[in-house]
């Protein structure tokens, strides 16, 4: 366990749980955030995974040096997931538009 985990969770709880319809719960040992019962973000190690449209996820990985493929527990994620790593958990506030985009994407995505 990283010592940063509680502060990431505290930061994300403060940012995300005030958004309409967002809830948090643990899934497979990860702290995850849901809207309409679908996961749109989760804490993975010292970073945060976000589910976004595949094209957006790919673009972020190329355009930002703190964004990488999301691999929870070393397992390759899907093309719709990216991981953002910030040294200071407070800086996740700067990613609010991405969290909102992930929330909107998941909320509006058709269930497969």
N, C-alpha and C positions, 0 to 999 in steps of 0.2 A: 504494500500500500504506500502510495506517495503521501507525504505530509501535506501536499497541496490539495488533496482531494476534498476535504471538508470546505475549504475556502472556495473552490470552484463550485461546489454544490450550493453553498450559501449565496454566492454571487448569482448563479443561474436561477436559484429559487426566487431571489429578489427581482431579477429581470423578467423571468418567464411566467411565474405563477400569477402575476398581476394581469396577464393577457387573458382576454375572454376565452373560457372553455379549456384552458390549459390545466393539466393535472400532472403530478409527478408520482412515479412508483419505481420500485426495483424490478428489473427483468434480467434474468441470467446473471445476477450479481452486479449489473450496471445500473446506476441511477439514470432513469430515463424520463423524458417529458412527452406527454401525449396530448393530442387534440382529437376529438371525435373518436376516442379509443384507438388511435393510430400513433405510433411513435414518430416524432419529427426531430428529436435531438436526444443525445445521451452523453454521459461523461465516460470517457475511456482513458484510463491512466491519467496523464496530466493534460489531456486535451478534451475537446468536445466534438462529437460526431453530429453531423447535420444531414438530413435528407432533403435534397434539392433536385430539380430537373437535371437529368444526366448532362445536358449541354452546359448548364450553369456550373455543375460540380466539376466538370472537366476544365472549363475556363478558369475557375478559381484555383485549381491545382497548378495551372501554368502561370497565372498572373500574380499569385501571392506566395511569398516564401514561407509563410507559417501555415500553409494548407497542404494536406497530403491525402492519400487514399486512406479510407477508414478501414482499419483492420482490428476489430475487437478480438482480444485474445489471440492475435496473430492470424486470424482467419480472414481471408480476403472478403471485403464487403462487396456490395453491388456498385454499379457505376453511379447510382443516385446518392451515394453517401460519401462525404468528405470529412476529414478531421481537421479542426483548427486548434493549433497549440499556441497558447499565450503564456509567457513567463509569469505575468501578473494576472491573476484571475479577474481583477477589477477591469482589465482591458477588454473583457468579453462584452462590456457595454458598447464598445465601438462596433461590434458585430450585430447590433440589434436589427439592422435591416436584413441581414442574412437569416437571423432567427425568425423574423417575421415572414420572410420569403419561404423558409422551410415549413413553417406553420401553415401558411396559405396553400403551399403545394400539396402537403399531406391532407389538409382538410378538404381540398377540392379534387384530389386524386380519386379516380374510380377504384373501388376495391377490386383486386384481381381475383 
